[in-house]
Amino acid sequence: MKLETKEFSIFNLQAVFELIEHKKFVDAEEMIRSLLKVQPNNSDGLWALGTLADKTGQFDQAFQLLGKAAFLAPKQSGPLLAFANFLFERGELEKAQAVFQRAIDKFPSSVHVVFKYARYLLATNQIKSAEVALNRCLEISPYHSGALLSLSELLKEPEAETIVGELHDIVRDAIEVVATEQSSKDSLPVSTSREICELYFASANCNFKRRSHQLAFEDWKKANQYQLSNCEFRTVEMLPFFKKLREYFDQNLLANSPFISSMKNTIKQERHASISPLFIVGMPRAGTTLIEQILTCYPEIETAGETDYIASEVVDYLVEHTQTSYPELMSICDPELLSKAGEGYLSKLASGHANARYVIDKMPANFQSLGLIKLIFPNATILHVTREPRAIAFSIFRNYFAENEPYFCDLEEFALYYHQYQKLIQHWLQMGISMFEIEYENLVRNPKESLEPVISSLGLSWSDTCLAFFQQTTAVHTISRQQVRKPIYDSSIEAWQDFEEELKPFEVALAKYT
C-alpha cells in the first residue's frame, strides 16, 4: 500500500525523530524513504532524513538535505531552525546567524524561534543582543521559564538591586502561576516539572546575587528535587557497570604487550585522519571548558566540544560487530576491530577540522572510557582535571543541567557518583594509563605552570597570548559559557565555603563511601 502524504503526520514525524534519538536508524530511514519515494520534495521527510544524516556523521548530506528542507518549507520554523542549529554545531557561525536571522524575520512572534536565537547569541558571546532576544521572549510569553533562567544567569555581581528585584518578582509570579495551573492534577507532566525546575533555579540566581544565601540554597533544593523526580534511574544502578569496567579492563588486557604492540602496528587512524585526539576528562564544573578555551588559542588545536563519539559511536560499533554487550565484549575484541572503530571515531572527529593537528574531545564522562581509549589510541594525550570535591558539588548543585541524571541534582547521589569516579581513575592509573593531572586551583593561580608541560608534549611552545582566550569568538556550548568569557579569576575557588553547612550531606555521604 502506498503511503499517502497525509499519513506522514506531525505525530509520525515526531515518531521518526524518537527513533533517531534512540538510534534505531534503520527503522527511521525506512519510514522516511517510504514517504520520499512518493513525495521526493516533502519538506518533513527531507528534514527527518537530514537529521538522520547528521546523527550518523554524514555531514555533507545533512547540509544538503536540511538546507533543501528549509527552502521548501517557508511557512515552517522547524526545518529552518534545524538547519541553523546544524550550521551552529558544525562551527559555521556566520551562516548559522544568517539562517537564524531569517527565522526571526519570518516568525517574529514565535517564542520558540526567538528563544532558540537567544541561546545561539549567548553561546557566541553576543550578550547585548541575547538580552534583547530574551526580553522579546517575555513580551510574547511573560512567564517563559527558559528566558527567565537565562536572564537570571546574566545578572552581574554586584547588580542594581532594582534589576534583580524586578526579575525576581516576575520569577516568583511565574512559579505561582504554573503551580496553580497544575494544582488540580495528580502528577506533573515532565515539561511542566522542567518549567518549575528552571524557575526555581532562576529564583535562586536572583537570591544569590542579592547575597540571600539561605533563600538561594532553598530554591536550589526545590529545583533539584523537581529534576530528580524526572530521573529514570538512580546512581546505584550504575555500580555494576563501573565494576565491570574495572574487571574487564585489567592488567591482562591493558598491560598485554603483544596486544598493545599489535594495536600500534595495526592502527592507521592518526595518519589516516591527519589529526590526533586530545581528551579532557574529569567531573563537570571542574574546569574542563577553561582548559579547552586556553588550548584552542593555538591554531594547531581545535575542539569538537563534548562529543559522545567514544561512549556511543565507538561502543555501538563494537557491540554491533561482536553481538556482545559492553564491556564484556573486550574479552573477544581483536585489534583489527578496535582499529576500525577508531577510524570511524577519527573520521567524525576530523569533520570540520581540516587544518588542525589536534582536536579536543572534551566529554568529562570519558573518564569511564579511558581503558578503551588507551587500546584504540595508545599514544593519545589525556588531561585529567581535578578540583576540590565540595566546590564541584556546589557548582553542580547550583547549575541547571538539561539532562535528567540523578548525580547532577542530588548531593548524596553525586557523592556516590564521585566515589565511583575516584575508584575508576585510580584503577586506570594502576593499569599504567598515563595522563596529565591538572588541578583547577593551581590552574587559575598559575596557568603556565599547569599547562606548559601539556603544550610542550604536543610539540608546541608556551605563549602568554593563550591567556587571552576570553577574547575568542568561537561558540561555547556548556554552562561555563559566561565564565570563560572573562580573564582567569580565582574567586570561585572558595565560593562553596559560604555554603559549607548546606553541603554537609555530600561530605558525610562521600566519607561513608570512602
Buried (B, 14 or more C-beta within 10 A) or exposed (E): EEBEEEEBEEEBBEBBBEBBEEBBEEBBBEBBEBBBEBBEEBBBBBBBBBBBBBBBBBBEBBBBBBBBBBBBBEEBBBBBBBBBBBBBBBBBBEBBBEBBEBBBEBBEEBBBBBBBBBBBBBBBBBEEBBBEBBEBBBEBBEBBBBBBBBBBBBBEEEBEEEBBEEBBEBBBEBBEEBEEEBEEEEEBEEEBBBBBBBBBBBBBBBBBBBEBBEBBBBBBBBBBBBBBBBBEEEBEEBEEEBEBBBEBBBEEBBEBEEBBEBBEEBBEBBEBBEBBBBBBBBBBBBBBBBBBBBBBBBEBBBBBBBBBBBBEBBBBBBBEEBEBEBBBBBEEBEBEBBBBBBBBBBBBBBBBBEEBBBBBBBBBBBBBBBBBBBBBBEEBBBBBBBBBBBBBBBBBBBBBBEEBBBBBBBBBBBBBBBBBBBBBBEBBBEBEBEBBBBBBBEBBEEBEEBBBEBBEEBEBEBEEEBBEBBEBEBBBBBBBBBBBBEEBEEEBBEEBEBBEEBBEBBBEBBEEBE
